[in-house]
Amino acid sequence: MGVIVPPHRGQCDAALQHLVESSAGIRAAMLALRDGRPFVERCRAQVDGGKFAAMVSSLVALGQTALRELGAGGLDHVLVEGREGKLVVSSIEGSGGLLLLAVLAERDARLGLVLGHAKTCAQAVSAAFPPDARSA
């Protein structure tokens, strides 16, 4: 496996800022590295970035393992719904599994809109990788 070139942090930050500021009901968004460290985050609510990144990494690893063991294909996203909010986590295409996007939304946020906005943000982050890194 080759070396994965990280994306442009400024473009990633701008994508997260746009997601949080233009999407009603989104409380926090983070790009976490697959090893559980935060890369970039934008939050309207108080969130411990280190814990958030570690939990996101663990959720994705567990989801990937469960789907693989059950023969259900690759992971698209993980959705966790609680009484006070929703968490959507997905991998960033073109990152070679390096980056994970986590979006924390309010309880009343419409799930379809949250998923759509998260997908748009993930595409913007994917475009932040150098062109030669995306094709690798």
GIVENGI-V404963 format. One record per residue. N is the residue number from 1. PHI is phi in degrees with one decimal (NA if undefined). Layout:
# GIVENGI-V404963
N/PHI, N/PHI
This chain:
# GIVENGI-V404963
1/NA, 2/-78.8, 3/-75.8, 4/-93.3, 5/-82.5, 6/-66.8, 7/-76.8, 8/-71.2, 9/-60.8, 10/-62.6, 11/-66.1, 12/-64.4, 13/-62.3, 14/-63.6, 15/-64.4, 16/-67.5, 17/-60.5, 18/-61.2, 19/-60.0, 20/-70.3, 21/-77.6, 22/-102.2, 23/-117.4, 24/-61.5, 25/93.2, 26/-90.0, 27/-91.6, 28/-158.1, 29/-142.6, 30/-144.0, 31/-104.2, 32/-114.6, 33/-76.9, 34/-60.8, 35/-87.1, 36/93.7, 37/-103.1, 38/-71.5, 39/-107.8, 40/-146.2, 41/-143.6, 42/-137.0, 43/-135.1, 44/-94.0, 45/-113.4, 46/-71.7, 47/-135.7, 48/-78.7, 49/-57.5, 50/-64.7, 51/-65.7, 52/-59.4, 53/-62.6, 54/-64.9, 55/-66.0, 56/-60.7, 57/-59.9, 58/-65.6, 59/-60.6, 60/-65.9, 61/-60.8, 62/-65.3, 63/-62.5, 64/-62.2, 65/-64.9, 66/-60.9, 67/-64.6, 68/-63.3, 69/-65.1, 70/-91.6, 71/66.5, 72/-101.3, 73/84.0, 74/-79.2, 75/-77.3, 76/-95.1, 77/-158.2, 78/-113.8, 79/-123.0, 80/-123.9, 81/-112.5, 82/-125.6, 83/-66.3, 84/-114.4, 85/175.5, 86/-128.2, 87/-125.2, 88/-117.6, 89/-129.1, 90/-146.8, 91/-82.2, 92/-94.2, 93/-61.7, 94/84.5, 95/-96.9, 96/62.5, 97/81.2, 98/-66.6, 99/-115.3, 100/-124.5, 101/-103.8, 102/-121.0, 103/-127.2, 104/-104.0, 105/-120.0, 106/-67.8, 107/-56.7, 108/-86.6, 109/-64.5, 110/-75.4, 111/-58.8, 112/-59.8, 113/-68.6, 114/-61.2, 115/-63.1, 116/-64.0, 117/-65.4, 118/-64.1, 119/-64.4, 120/-63.1, 121/-64.3, 122/-60.5, 123/-66.4, 124/-64.7, 125/-68.7, 126/-59.0, 127/-71.2, 128/-79.0, 129/-78.5, 130/-55.8, 131/-52.7, 132/-69.8, 133/-75.2, 134/-69.9, 135/-85.2, 136/-75.6
